[in-house]
């Protein structure tokens, strides 16, 4: 089972988050038919957004991250909420580039080394926070660390690992470390030294996330939550969006296409809406629509 484990180490001076989300990334791979490079790229971003979601304070909180780089993967968007329901999409799920000389997938080439990363975080208050920073390297951990340093003035270290093989996710997870306000310099130095001298990739892939927290970082108490890949779309939600377009526009689409198709990029699902659906949206033939909708399982356009 996937895990997000959070602890305070060094006497409360440093916040530690260890994430294990292999199943989440495998679900994304199955949903979008990802290549190895697509898995490695989207997987790392899913891990980082899982961390951002775990930091949300309000039950209605949501966060989304969009990469608009010049890489071969095109635009990439990942969203999550307080409940740790995470979902994402990459414009080019079939992206392929030759692996690096060390055999790793060229994630930087998929994302691109110029462009922007935008974070929209809604903590349940009146106005969502929007932060944007330029892409510099295409390395997911580096880009998120730069975002935290520039937009939130919080030094944060991201170590992200997603290992694909034969278009499946063998492992995905990460370690995120952040000094707390007023942290003692010696505490930060000890953690920094530990990170630099420990083979984190080997530790993550060989141990359960809880073992990493206890044996590598020495945490005695921690919290465990279970994230998952889950889209929040539904016919009801999409019905409300379509209704906002107005009856005249929807009738015009029906006259031309005979149905209205809506595609959800996060779960790769097509929803079809017909004349009886539009009738219901605007208060007509409600009983007929309810009967048809309760017996229908069609989602394909």
C-alpha positions as CSV (number, residue, x, y, z in Angstrom):
1,X,0.0,0.0,0.0
2,X,1.2,3.5,-0.9
3,X,2.3,5.6,2.1
4,X,3.0,9.2,3.0
5,X,5.0,9.3,6.3
6,X,5.7,12.6,8.1
7,X,7.9,13.2,11.1
8,X,9.8,15.8,12.9
9,X,13.5,14.9,13.4
10,X,16.4,16.6,15.1
11,X,14.4,17.6,18.1
12,X,11.7,19.1,16.0
13,X,14.0,21.3,13.9
14,X,13.5,19.5,10.6
15,X,10.4,18.2,8.9
16,X,10.8,14.9,7.1
17,X,8.4,13.3,4.6
18,X,9.0,9.9,3.0
19,X,6.7,8.9,0.2
20,X,6.1,5.5,-1.3
21,X,3.7,5.7,-4.2
22,X,4.5,2.8,-6.6
23,X,0.9,1.7,-6.9
24,X,-0.2,5.3,-7.7
25,X,2.2,5.6,-10.5
26,X,1.4,2.1,-11.9
27,X,-2.3,3.2,-12.0
28,X,-1.2,6.3,-13.9
29,X,0.8,4.2,-16.3
30,X,-2.2,1.9,-17.0
31,X,-4.6,4.8,-17.3
32,X,-2.5,6.7,-19.9
33,X,-0.6,3.8,-21.5
34,X,2.7,5.5,-20.6
35,X,6.1,4.7,-22.0
36,X,9.0,4.2,-19.6
37,X,10.0,7.8,-20.0
38,X,6.4,8.9,-19.4
39,X,6.3,6.8,-16.2
40,X,9.6,8.3,-15.0
41,X,8.5,11.8,-15.7
42,X,4.9,11.8,-14.6
43,X,5.8,9.6,-11.6
44,X,8.3,12.1,-10.1
45,X,5.7,14.9,-10.4
46,X,3.0,12.8,-8.9
47,X,5.3,12.2,-5.9
48,X,6.1,15.9,-5.5
49,X,2.4,16.8,-5.7
50,X,1.6,14.1,-3.2
51,X,3.9,16.0,-0.8
52,X,2.2,19.3,-1.6
53,X,-1.2,17.7,-1.0
54,X,0.0,16.3,2.4
55,X,0.8,19.8,3.4
56,X,-2.7,21.2,2.9
57,X,-4.3,22.3,6.1
58,X,-8.0,22.5,5.2
59,X,-10.2,19.5,4.3
60,X,-11.4,21.4,1.2
61,X,-7.8,22.2,0.2
62,X,-6.6,21.5,-3.4
63,X,-3.3,22.0,-5.3
64,X,-2.4,21.7,-8.9
65,X,1.0,21.9,-10.7
66,X,1.5,22.6,-14.4
67,X,4.7,22.2,-16.3
68,X,4.8,24.1,-19.6
69,X,8.3,23.3,-20.9
70,X,9.9,22.9,-24.3
71,X,10.4,19.1,-23.8
72,X,9.1,16.2,-25.8
73,X,6.4,15.4,-23.2
74,X,4.5,18.6,-23.8
75,X,2.5,20.1,-21.0
76,X,2.1,18.1,-17.8
77,X,-0.5,18.7,-15.1
78,X,-0.9,17.0,-11.8
79,X,-3.5,17.8,-9.1
80,X,-4.2,16.6,-5.6
81,X,-6.4,17.4,-2.6
82,X,-6.4,17.1,1.2
83,X,-7.6,13.5,1.0
84,X,-4.5,12.6,-1.0
85,X,-6.4,11.8,-4.1
86,X,-3.8,12.5,-6.8
87,X,-4.2,12.5,-10.6
88,X,-2.2,13.7,-13.5
89,X,-1.8,13.8,-17.3
90,X,1.0,14.4,-19.8
91,X,0.3,15.7,-23.3
92,X,2.5,13.1,-24.9
93,X,2.1,9.8,-23.0
94,X,4.0,8.0,-25.7
95,X,7.1,10.2,-25.3
96,X,10.4,8.5,-26.1
97,X,14.0,9.7,-25.9
98,X,17.1,7.6,-25.8
99,X,18.1,6.8,-22.2
100,X,21.1,8.6,-20.7
101,X,24.5,7.0,-20.7
102,X,23.9,5.7,-17.2
103,X,20.7,4.0,-18.3
104,X,18.3,6.4,-16.7
105,X,15.4,7.9,-18.6
106,X,15.9,11.4,-19.9
107,X,13.3,13.1,-17.8
108,X,14.9,16.5,-18.3
109,X,14.4,16.0,-22.1
110,X,10.8,15.1,-21.6
111,X,10.1,18.2,-19.5
112,X,12.4,20.7,-21.1
113,X,15.0,23.1,-19.7
114,X,13.0,26.2,-20.4
115,X,9.5,27.2,-19.8
116,X,7.5,27.6,-16.6
117,X,6.1,25.7,-13.6
118,X,3.0,27.0,-12.0
119,X,1.5,26.0,-8.6
120,X,-2.1,26.8,-7.7
121,X,-2.8,26.1,-4.1
122,X,-6.3,26.5,-2.5
123,X,-6.1,26.2,1.2
124,X,-9.8,26.8,1.6
125,X,-9.5,30.5,2.0
126,X,-11.0,33.2,-0.2
127,X,-8.3,33.4,-2.8
128,X,-6.0,30.6,-4.0
129,X,-2.3,31.2,-4.0
130,X,-0.6,31.1,-7.4
131,X,3.2,30.8,-7.8
132,X,5.2,30.6,-11.0
133,X,8.9,30.0,-11.6
134,X,11.0,29.5,-14.7
135,X,12.2,26.0,-15.6
136,X,16.0,25.8,-15.5
137,X,17.1,22.1,-15.6
138,X,14.1,19.9,-16.2
139,X,15.0,17.9,-13.1
140,X,11.8,17.6,-11.2
141,X,13.4,17.7,-7.7
142,X,15.4,20.8,-8.6
143,X,12.4,22.6,-10.1
144,X,10.3,22.0,-7.0
145,X,13.2,23.0,-4.7
146,X,13.6,26.2,-6.7
147,X,9.9,26.9,-6.5
148,X,9.9,26.6,-2.7
149,X,12.9,28.8,-2.4
150,X,11.6,31.6,-4.7
151,X,7.8,31.5,-4.2
152,X,7.5,30.4,-0.6
153,X,10.9,31.3,0.8
154,X,11.3,27.8,2.3
155,X,14.5,25.9,1.7
156,X,13.3,22.4,0.7
157,X,15.3,19.4,-0.5
158,X,13.5,16.9,-2.8
159,X,14.9,13.5,-3.6
160,X,12.5,11.8,-6.1
161,X,12.9,8.3,-7.6
162,X,10.6,6.6,-10.2
163,X,12.0,3.5,-11.8
164,X,10.2,2.1,-14.9
165,X,10.7,-1.2,-16.7
166,X,8.9,-2.6,-19.7
167,X,6.3,0.1,-19.4
168,X,5.5,-0.7,-15.7
169,X,6.5,1.1,-12.5
170,X,9.0,-1.0,-10.6
171,X,9.3,1.6,-7.8
172,X,8.3,5.2,-7.1
173,X,8.9,7.3,-4.0
174,X,10.8,10.2,-2.5
175,X,12.2,12.0,0.5
176,X,11.5,15.6,1.2
177,X,13.3,17.6,4.0
178,X,12.5,21.1,5.2
179,X,13.9,23.0,8.1
180,X,11.3,24.3,10.6
181,X,11.2,28.0,11.5
182,X,14.0,28.8,14.0
183,X,15.8,25.5,13.3
184,X,19.2,25.2,14.8
185,X,22.0,25.4,12.3
186,X,23.7,22.3,13.6
187,X,20.5,20.3,13.2
188,X,20.2,21.3,9.5
189,X,23.9,20.6,9.0
190,X,23.5,17.1,10.4
191,X,20.6,16.3,8.1
192,X,22.3,17.8,5.1
193,X,25.4,15.7,5.8
194,X,23.2,12.5,6.2
195,X,21.5,13.2,2.8
196,X,24.8,13.7,1.0
197,X,26.5,10.6,2.4
198,X,23.6,8.2,2.2
199,X,22.7,6.3,-1.0
200,X,19.0,7.3,-0.8
201,X,18.0,5.5,-4.0
202,X,19.2,2.2,-2.6
203,X,17.6,2.8,0.8
204,X,14.2,3.8,-0.7
205,X,14.1,0.9,-3.1
206,X,15.3,-1.7,-0.6
207,X,13.3,-0.7,2.4
208,X,9.7,0.0,3.3
209,X,9.0,3.7,3.8
210,X,8.5,3.3,7.6
211,X,11.9,1.5,7.8
212,X,13.5,4.5,6.0
213,X,12.0,6.9,8.5
214,X,13.1,4.9,11.5
215,X,16.4,3.4,10.5
216,X,17.9,6.1,8.2
217,X,16.6,9.2,10.0
218,X,16.0,7.9,13.5
219,X,12.4,9.1,13.8
220,X,10.6,7.5,16.8
221,X,7.1,9.0,16.1
222,X,5.5,9.7,12.8
223,X,2.1,9.8,11.0
224,X,1.1,7.5,8.1
225,X,-1.4,8.4,5.4
226,X,-2.3,6.4,2.3
227,X,-2.4,8.3,-1.0
228,X,-3.9,6.9,-4.2
229,X,-4.4,7.8,-7.9
230,X,-8.0,8.8,-8.1
231,X,-9.8,11.2,-10.4
232,X,-12.6,13.4,-9.0
233,X,-14.6,13.7,-12.2
234,X,-18.2,12.5,-12.5
235,X,-21.2,12.9,-14.7
236,X,-22.8,15.2,-12.1
237,X,-19.8,17.5,-12.0
238,X,-19.5,17.7,-15.8
239,X,-23.2,18.3,-16.0
240,X,-22.8,21.4,-13.9
241,X,-20.0,22.6,-16.1
242,X,-21.9,22.0,-19.3
243,X,-25.0,23.8,-17.9
244,X,-22.8,26.9,-17.5
245,X,-22.4,27.1,-21.3
246,X,-26.1,27.9,-21.7
247,X,-28.9,25.9,-23.4
248,X,-28.6,27.6,-26.8
249,X,-24.9,26.5,-27.2
250,X,-25.5,23.0,-26.0
251,X,-28.5,22.6,-28.4
252,X,-26.3,23.9,-31.2
253,X,-23.7,21.2,-30.5
254,X,-26.4,18.5,-30.4
255,X,-27.8,19.6,-33.7
256,X,-24.3,19.2,-35.3
257,X,-22.9,16.2,-33.4
258,X,-26.0,14.4,-32.0
259,X,-24.2,14.2,-28.7
260,X,-21.8,16.2,-26.5
261,X,-18.5,14.5,-25.7
262,X,-16.4,15.5,-22.7
263,X,-12.9,14.0,-22.2
264,X,-11.3,13.9,-18.8
265,X,-7.5,13.9,-19.3
266,X,-6.8,12.8,-15.7
267,X,-8.6,9.4,-15.9
268,X,-8.6,9.2,-19.8
269,X,-12.4,8.8,-19.8
270,X,-15.0,10.0,-22.3
271,X,-18.4,11.1,-21.2
272,X,-21.3,11.3,-23.6
273,X,-24.3,13.6,-23.1
274,X,-27.5,13.4,-25.2
275,X,-30.6,15.4,-25.8
276,X,-32.3,14.0,-22.7
277,X,-29.4,15.1,-20.6
278,X,-29.7,18.7,-21.9
279,X,-33.4,18.5,-21.3
280,X,-32.8,17.7,-17.6
281,X,-30.1,20.4,-17.2
282,X,-32.7,23.0,-18.0
283,X,-35.7,21.5,-16.2
284,X,-37.3,19.5,-19.0
285,X,-38.3,15.8,-19.1
286,X,-36.6,15.2,-15.7
287,X,-38.4,11.9,-14.9
288,X,-37.3,10.5,-18.3
289,X,-33.7,11.6,-17.8
290,X,-33.5,10.1,-14.3
291,X,-34.7,6.7,-15.6
292,X,-32.2,6.7,-18.5
293,X,-29.3,7.8,-16.4
294,X,-29.8,5.3,-13.6
295,X,-29.7,2.4,-16.1
296,X,-26.8,3.7,-18.2
297,X,-23.2,2.8,-17.8
298,X,-21.9,4.2,-21.1
299,X,-19.0,6.5,-20.9
300,X,-17.5,6.2,-24.3
301,X,-17.8,8.7,-27.1
